[in-house]
Structures are given as structure tokens and as C-alpha cells.
Amino acid sequence: MMKHVFLLGYMGCGKTTLGEVLARQMGVPYIDLDDYIEQRQGMTVTGFFATLGEDRFRQLETAALREVSVMSDVIIGCGGGTPCHGDNMALMNQSGITVWLTTSPERITARLLLPEQKSKRPKVAHLPDEAVLPLVERELQARTPFYSQAQLQFDSTDIETGPATERTARRLADLLASRQ
């Protein structure tokens, strides 16, 4: 049996892009925690933040994290803020292998500024483009103490094309196999 794998990192670091390919290569399901919450609650994350506030969303997020942490053989892509609240980081470290996906603030910003990405990210959707990099740098600095508690750190820079994502996922799968 494989341990759970929790992919952590800032928005735009590649949790979903890499996670879906990794899960396919490893023959296990991929769960995007935000999608899981949206399906269970019938409301988008953006909607939660707008109507119920971040505190209520974080409570639901922690409950959802507890649910998925008892599933077997899954790869879970966490929201960028998931590790930063409550005892979520400890729960993930106890339940499986935590992997902090890293890439430069500049690369994250370039990904977030893609029109199809920017429009679906409430934190950056209404910002002028030149305000995104300073936001990314500030939030990365604030979140690093949480992300750095992950058991593994993995460079997710090279996922800009399908073949590159396949190679990067294979490297991560090999790394995870050595940890099982």
C-alpha cells in the first residue's frame, strides 16, 4: 500500500498540473482538495470566501482534509493556504508524505498571469499585472515556515509542456518510491 501523498505549495506552483500526471503514472486517484470541498458543499471556494468568509472556509477545509487523509492510495493537491491553518501540517505529516512543490516567484507569477489562470484566482483576478509578483513574494515569505515543514521539497519548475510534465512527474514518482 502506498502512503498518501500531499502536494503543497503556493498557487501556480503546479500542484494540479503535476499531481494529475503523477497520479496517472502511479495508478492512483488524484484529489484536488478545493474541488473536493466544492463538490461536497455545492459552492465554489471563491463563493465561500465571499459569502461565509475565510474562517468558515478554513474550518470546512480542515474537515475535508481529515476525510481525505484516511483514504488509501491517493495523491492530494492541497490549497495554497491549507498547510498554514490549524494543525493541518501536522495531520498531513502524520498521514502520509508531504511534498512542497517549489519554483521561483517569477515563474509562479508568469503562470498566474496567463488569462485562463488569472481569471479563476480570486486573489489575483482583479489586481493589475504588476501587483502580482509583489503579492506572490509577500505571501511566499509568510507561508514558507509552514511549507518548510514538508518532508520533501521538490522543484516543480519544469512543467510548462506535456513532455516536461511527464518527465518531472516521473522524477517525483521515483523519489516517492524510494520513501515508501
N, C-alpha and C positions, 0 to 999 in steps of 0.2 A: 504494500500500500504506500502510496506517495503521501508525503506531508502536504498540507495546504501550502500554497504559495501566495503571499500577499505582495502585490506590487504597489509601491508607494512613490510619491514624488509630486512635484508641482504640476499644475495643469500645463499641458503641452509637452510634458517630458516623454510621452509615448506609452503610457500605461495601457491604453486600449489598443493602439496600433500593434504594439509588441505583444501584449497579453493575448490577443486573439490568435496571432500566428503561433506563439509559444504553446498555447493550449491545443491547437490543432496538431502541432508537431508531437506533443506529448500524449495526445489521445485522451484528453480530459476536458471537461467543460470550462468555459471562461465565464465569470460573473463580474459584470461591472456593477459595483455597489450602488452607484447613483441610479442606474437603470433598475436594479433590483428594488430599491426604495420606491421609485416612481411607479413600477408595476404593482407593488403591494399596496401603495397608498392612493393610487389613481390621481396623482398630481406631480407636476414637474418639480425638480429641485428649485428652479427659478421661481415657480409658483409658491413653493413652501417659504422661501426666503421673503417673498413679497407679502404673503398673507399671514403666515404664522410666525415668522421671524427666525433668525439663525439658531437661537437657543432650542426652540422646539424641533427644528430640523436636526440639530446635533443629537438630541435625545432619540429621535427615530433612527438616525444613522448608527448610533451605538447599539440599539436593539437589533437592527438589521445585521450589523457586524457580528453580534453574538449568534444570530441564526446561522449565518454562512460559515462561521468558524467551527461549527460542529458537523458540517457536511464533509464527505470524504472525497479525496482526489479532485480538487478544484483549484483553479487559479483565479484569484480575486483581485480585480483592479479597484483600488480604494480611491475615494475622492481626495483631492489635494489637501484638504483640511482634516481628513479623518484621523491621522496619527496625532494631531495636535489637541485633541479633546479628551477629557476624562481619562480613563485607564485603557484607551483603545490600543496604544502602542504595546503595553504590557500584555493585553489579551492576544494581540496578533503574534507577539514573540513567543507566547506560551502555546499557541495553537498551531503554529507552522513556521515556515521560513519566510522572513521578511526581506524584501529586496528594494532598496532605494534606487530608483532609476534617475540617473544624473545626466545632465547636459548643460551647456552654458546658458546663462540668462539671454544672451543674444540669439541663440538657436531657438530657445523657448519662445522668445518674442516674435521671431520670424514665423514660427508655426502659428502662434496666436493671431497674427495679423493676416493670415490667409482669410479671405472673405467668408468662406464656409465655416471657419473656426470662430472668428471674432463674433459673428452674429449670434452664436449659440452659447457664448460665455458671458454670463451676466456681469462679471467683474470688469470686463474689458469692452463689452459691446458698445458702450456709449462714451468711451474715452477717445480722445484724439490719439492717433497712432504714436505720436512722440511721447505720450504719457505712459505707454505700456511698459517699456523697458524699465523705467524707474520703479513702477509698481512691482514688476517681477523681481527686481533686485531687492527691494524692501521686504517683500513677503518671503522670498527665499531665505534671506538672512534671519527673519523671525522664526521660520519653520525648521531651519537646519538643526537646532537642538533636538527636535522630535525625530526628524528623518534620520539623523545620525545614530539613532538607537536601533536601526535596522541591522539585521545580522549580516547582510551582504550589501555592498554598493556596486552598481553595475552601470557602465556608460551606455546610455541609450541615444547617443548622437546619430549613429548611422542607421536610420530607419526612414530615409527620405524616398526610397524606391522599394518596390516589391522585393526584388532580389536582395537588396541590402537588409531589409527587414527579416527575410528568411535566414540570412547568414547570422545576423545579430541574435535572433531567437534561438538558433542552433547553439551559438556560444553560451547563451544563458541556460539552455536546457542541459548542456554538458556540465556547466558549473553546478546547477541544481542536482544533477545526478550524482555528482561527487560528494554532495552534502547529505544524501538520503541515508 
